[in-house]
Amino acid sequence: MKLYILLSFLALFPILWIVSIVILKKWKHVLKYSVLNVVFTLTYFIVIFYCMNDYFINDSYGLERIIYFVVLFIIQSLTSFIFALYYKYKLSNNVNQQRNTL
């Protein structure tokens, strides 16, 4: 039962990442934003799994690398989602201010 909760919790973060892109779909820089997120994720993957061999010298099963990658992806997903909410809130405030001035 605990494993299902953990896996569903971990599945939430890619969904948050996609939701943040959907929230920002009206933003003119959403394509750059999406590409930058994918580049960051690929960079995390390449650096952790191929370049940091000295850092994970005592990691015989590779679990530290996987956990490190998952934690970085969670941080990136949460940051992306918080940015999307902030931008949506900022955008809605700008629209409301423009309506009030008309």
C-alpha positions in Angstrom: 0.0 0.0 0.0 2.8 2.4 0.9 4.5 1.7 -2.5 1.4 2.7 -4.4 1.2 6.0 -2.4 4.8 6.7 -3.2 4.5 5.9 -6.9 1.3 8.0 -7.2 3.1 10.8 -5.4 6.1 10.5 -7.8 3.7 10.4 -10.8 2.2 13.7 -9.7 5.3 15.7 -10.6 5.4 15.1 -14.3 1.7 16.0 -14.3 2.5 19.2 -12.5 5.1 19.9 -15.1 2.5 19.4 -17.9 -0.1 21.4 -16.1 2.3 24.3 -15.7 2.8 24.3 -19.5 -1.0 24.2 -20.0 -1.5 27.2 -17.6 1.1 29.1 -19.6 -0.3 28.3 -23.1 -1.3 32.0 -23.6 2.1 33.2 -22.8 4.2 34.2 -25.9 7.4 32.5 -24.6 5.8 29.1 -23.7 7.7 27.3 -26.4 11.1 28.6 -25.1 9.9 27.8 -21.6 9.1 24.2 -22.5 12.3 23.6 -24.4 14.3 25.0 -21.5 12.6 22.7 -19.1 13.4 19.7 -21.3 17.0 20.8 -21.7 17.4 21.1 -17.9 15.9 17.7 -17.4 18.3 16.1 -20.0 21.2 18.0 -18.4 20.3 16.6 -15.0 20.2 13.1 -16.5 23.5 13.4 -18.3 25.4 15.0 -15.5 24.1 12.6 -12.8 24.3 9.3 -14.7 27.4 9.9 -16.8 29.6 12.7 -15.4 29.5 12.4 -11.6 31.2 9.0 -11.2 33.6 10.2 -8.5 30.8 11.6 -6.4 28.9 8.3 -6.3 31.9 6.1 -5.8 30.3 4.1 -3.0 26.9 3.7 -4.8 27.1 0.1 -5.9 23.4 -0.2 -7.0 23.0 3.2 -8.4 20.2 4.2 -6.1 21.8 7.4 -5.0 21.9 8.6 -8.6 18.3 7.7 -9.1 17.2 9.5 -5.9 19.3 12.5 -6.8 17.7 12.7 -10.2 14.2 12.3 -8.9 14.8 15.0 -6.2 16.1 17.4 -8.9 13.1 16.7 -11.1 10.7 17.3 -8.2 12.4 20.6 -7.4 12.2 21.6 -11.1 8.6 20.6 -11.4 7.5 22.4 -8.3 9.5 25.6 -9.3 7.9 25.4 -12.8 4.4 25.0 -11.3 4.9 27.9 -8.8 6.1 30.1 -11.7 3.1 29.2 -13.8 0.7 30.0 -10.9 2.5 33.3 -10.3 2.4 34.3 -13.9 -1.3 33.3 -14.2 -2.1 35.4 -11.1 0.0 38.3 -12.4 -1.7 38.1 -15.8 -5.2 38.0 -14.3 -4.3 41.0 -12.1 -3.2 43.0 -15.2 -6.4 42.1 -17.1 -8.5 43.2 -14.1 -6.6 46.5 -13.8 -7.1 47.2 -17.5 -10.8 46.5 -17.2 -11.1 48.8 -14.2 -9.5 51.7 -16.1 -11.8 51.4 -19.1 
